[in-house]
Amino acid sequence: MVATHDVLLIGGGAAGLRAAIAVAETDPGLDVAVVSKVYPMRSHTVSAEGGAAGVIAEGDTIDEHIYDTISGSDWLGDQDAIEYFVREAPRELLRLEHWGCPWSRQPDGRVAVRAFGGMKKMRTWFAADKTGFHMLHALFQTSLKYPAVARYDEWFVTRLLVDDGRVHGVVAVELRTGRVRGITAKAVVLATGGCGKVFPFTTNANINTGDGMALAYRAGAPLKDMEFVQYHPTGLPFTGILITEATRAEGAWLVNKDGYRYLQDYDLGTPTPTPELRSMELGPRDRLSQAFVHEEAKGRTLETPYGSVVHLDLRHLGAKLIDTKLPFVRELCLKYERIDPVRELIPVRPVVHYMMGGVHTDADGATGLGGLYAAGETACVSINGANRLGSNSLPECLVFGARAGRAAAAYAASAGPPPPSVGSQVTDETRRLERDLLGRLPRDDSIAAIRTEMQTTMEAAAGIYRNGPDMATGADTLRELQDRVGRVGVRDTSRTFNTELVAALEAANLLDVAECILRSGMHREESRGAHQRTDFPDRDDERFLHHHVVTRGPDGTPRVNRLPVTITRWPPGERVYGR
Ligand SMILES: Cc1cc2nc3c(=O)[nH]c(=O)nc-3n(C[C@H](O)[C@H](O)[C@H](O)COP(=O)(O)OP(=O)(O)OC[C@H]3O[C@@H](n4cnc5c(N)ncnc54)[C@H](O)[C@@H]3O)c2cc1C
């Protein structure tokens, strides 16, 4: 059975919903649908805490935000895309205000901004520490205004329909009934978010399994800069739940087991957004996470059952500030650690947080495969290069979600109907899911075992510090796991919310993404941003000032090629802060 729309958005997070609204606004005659494996308000965007960057404060300039983003990216971000992003971000954030997002204010009523890591000026808009929740709510309720926007909530996309270098829709499973269905469209926008679940400790939701990246990769669209995985320096041990950078923006300290602010011993460079803040804690995320590894090596961290930790100290901020500006942090600590940050230290460790790489796109979100677009964390435009600055991602979803939506609308307006061949692709995919996965006899192996092995392999091979031999060993293990995931059966054969089937599909996606991360990493013989190699400790602009693009070879293994980085006004320089 096949349904038809003009434009399909895969994903109901910030990027997907912003794109859906853009399509509906651009051409009200188009029939739009949002497909999401969870109810849209449960998308990972909802958990963003800290805020969204956009130049608005007095004394801040567009050029400074551009420069901070470029140097934060270690000169791997494309400067034309960054310039467009920085100019558009404040407009998008204001638009969101008009759609109902309750930005926190200063006493005089103007929008309040806070400092954020790697930004030299205060420019991060926030809605207390529940920014993602409020943003997603504003987007979701706005999307409801448009009758042209249909929704497929709790539908899992398993395949792109591709013919002759063009995309014609998707195949998806309705999770409530187990029904497999083709949904054709003239244009498809992937907005499926990140892939933190490739690693064992992550701030990411369980649903962040890189599905869109894997769908694009298998359909022949390249992935870009996959080696750059961001660790956030302050996650809770065990759960990986994020303690937002906003804590440090408000003045929290990172201390080692002796209660010493150890960051003063490291060459982080520090931005100085306000004179009263001693802001070494606001260095960029990659450098703070690396400093943790050195403290651990010196025996100055604390051991817990869930690895080494240091402490985040909020006590000197006082209950009033914590309750007004960081209420969610207090709530998370009380619920998940039984710790009250007003009186106690919070144990934290670096955890995988964000994927700089993703589906290769141009500034319109176009992937190179006709009719296929990508936006948000699943895409790589690229504005983040080797290291994303905190609070640039939410506005990226808005700016490039809107632009991809407009481009997809324009494409759909002139594209013809899908070719008859897509019918047989839907039949093939239905057979694969029903016969191969649900019908296969369970073996002495399990999805959970494969996923855990992949995660520990990735932590060992592609953690905060990496080296060639470890990445190569990891890549060999992943090949074996690919073989196992191709043979494993699903024990649960029920049709209603079959979570084991979903886990099997996600594990296959995660493995493809993990292989791309390692293969790209092996090719980049230098240290830049989040990719730090102990065997190549320096940045090497002569050999590596370029993007990596990964495509799937005929034997199913990743092939790595290069693309130039766009440099306009800012020649590569040293990454320094605080000048
Ligand atoms: C805890 C946390 C805090 C953060 N805080 C900040 C912050 O303060 N500031 C900032 O700028 N950034 C922050 N980030 C990063 C930022 O929130 C994300 O990069 C951004 O929200 C991603 O939005 P998205 O629309 O790309 O994807 P998501 O919000 O992750 O949405 C993905 C969507 O795709 C759908 N989907 C996925 N796979 C499938 C499939 N196979 N079939 C159908 N649907 C599918 C999902 O259902 C979901 O609707 C944070 C991230 C985390 C994890």
PDBQT file of the ligand as one rigid body, heavy atoms in Angstrom, charges set to zero:
ROOT
HETATM    1  C1  LIG A 601      20.910  16.812  26.234  1.00  0.00    +0.000 C 
HETATM    2  C2  LIG A 601      21.193  17.739  25.093  1.00  0.00    +0.000 A 
HETATM    3  C3  LIG A 601      21.241  19.098  25.304  1.00  0.00    +0.000 A 
HETATM    4  C4  LIG A 601      21.516  19.970  24.243  1.00  0.00    +0.000 A 
HETATM    5  N1  LIG A 601      21.564  21.312  24.493  1.00  0.00    +0.000 NA
HETATM    6  C5  LIG A 601      21.766  22.165  23.458  1.00  0.00    +0.000 A 
HETATM    7  C6  LIG A 601      21.743  23.568  23.672  1.00  0.00    +0.000 A 
HETATM    8  O1  LIG A 601      21.518  24.061  24.779  1.00  0.00    +0.000 OA
HETATM    9  N2  LIG A 601      21.963  24.372  22.612  1.00  0.00    +0.000 N 
HETATM   10  C7  LIG A 601      22.194  23.889  21.352  1.00  0.00    +0.000 A 
HETATM   11  O2  LIG A 601      22.370  24.670  20.413  1.00  0.00    +0.000 OA
HETATM   12  N3  LIG A 601      22.209  22.547  21.133  1.00  0.00    +0.000 NA
HETATM   13  C8  LIG A 601      21.996  21.691  22.149  1.00  0.00    +0.000 A 
HETATM   14  N4  LIG A 601      22.011  20.344  21.914  1.00  0.00    +0.000 N 
HETATM   15  C9  LIG A 601      22.089  19.868  20.535  1.00  0.00    +0.000 C 
HETATM   16  C10 LIG A 601      20.744  20.080  19.857  1.00  0.00    +0.000 C 
HETATM   17  O3  LIG A 601      19.713  19.979  20.804  1.00  0.00    +0.000 OA
HETATM   18  C11 LIG A 601      20.503  19.053  18.758  1.00  0.00    +0.000 C 
HETATM   19  O4  LIG A 601      21.587  19.046  17.867  1.00  0.00    +0.000 OA
HETATM   20  C12 LIG A 601      19.230  19.397  17.986  1.00  0.00    +0.000 C 
HETATM   21  O5  LIG A 601      18.134  19.564  18.850  1.00  0.00    +0.000 OA
HETATM   22  C13 LIG A 601      18.925  18.317  16.964  1.00  0.00    +0.000 C 
HETATM   23  O6  LIG A 601      17.682  18.592  16.375  1.00  0.00    +0.000 OA
HETATM   24  P1  LIG A 601      17.214  17.813  15.091  1.00  0.00    +0.000 P 
HETATM   25  O7  LIG A 601      15.924  18.422  14.665  1.00  0.00    +0.000 OA
HETATM   26  O8  LIG A 601      18.306  17.743  14.111  1.00  0.00    +0.000 OA
HETATM   27  O9  LIG A 601      16.967  16.320  15.592  1.00  0.00    +0.000 OA
HETATM   28  P2  LIG A 601      16.134  15.711  16.827  1.00  0.00    +0.000 P 
HETATM   29  O10 LIG A 601      15.533  16.730  17.700  1.00  0.00    +0.000 OA
HETATM   30  O11 LIG A 601      17.017  14.696  17.437  1.00  0.00    +0.000 OA
HETATM   31  O12 LIG A 601      14.929  14.992  16.098  1.00  0.00    +0.000 OA
HETATM   32  C14 LIG A 601      15.125  13.848  15.288  1.00  0.00    +0.000 C 
HETATM   33  C15 LIG A 601      13.785  13.405  14.745  1.00  0.00    +0.000 C 
HETATM   34  O13 LIG A 601      13.977  12.390  13.777  1.00  0.00    +0.000 OA
HETATM   35  C16 LIG A 601      13.059  11.344  13.981  1.00  0.00    +0.000 C 
HETATM   36  N5  LIG A 601      13.644  10.101  13.452  1.00  0.00    +0.000 N 
HETATM   37  C17 LIG A 601      14.906   9.635  13.633  1.00  0.00    +0.000 A 
HETATM   38  N6  LIG A 601      15.071   8.468  12.987  1.00  0.00    +0.000 NA
HETATM   39  C18 LIG A 601      13.892   8.185  12.381  1.00  0.00    +0.000 A 
HETATM   40  C19 LIG A 601      13.421   7.121  11.566  1.00  0.00    +0.000 A 
HETATM   41  N7  LIG A 601      14.214   6.074  11.238  1.00  0.00    +0.000 N 
HETATM   42  N8  LIG A 601      12.146   7.166  11.132  1.00  0.00    +0.000 NA
HETATM   43  C20 LIG A 601      11.328   8.200  11.456  1.00  0.00    +0.000 A 
HETATM   44  N9  LIG A 601      11.733   9.232  12.230  1.00  0.00    +0.000 NA
HETATM   45  C21 LIG A 601      12.991   9.231  12.666  1.00  0.00    +0.000 A 
HETATM   46  C22 LIG A 601      12.829  11.321  15.491  1.00  0.00    +0.000 C 
HETATM   47  O14 LIG A 601      11.606  10.724  15.801  1.00  0.00    +0.000 OA
HETATM   48  C23 LIG A 601      12.851  12.828  15.811  1.00  0.00    +0.000 C 
HETATM   49  O15 LIG A 601      11.569  13.375  15.617  1.00  0.00    +0.000 OA
HETATM   50  C24 LIG A 601      21.752  19.455  22.954  1.00  0.00    +0.000 A 
HETATM   51  C25 LIG A 601      21.703  18.097  22.741  1.00  0.00    +0.000 A 
HETATM   52  C26 LIG A 601      21.451  17.243  23.804  1.00  0.00    +0.000 A 
HETATM   53  C27 LIG A 601      21.482  15.768  23.544  1.00  0.00    +0.000 C 
ENDROOT
TORSDOF 0
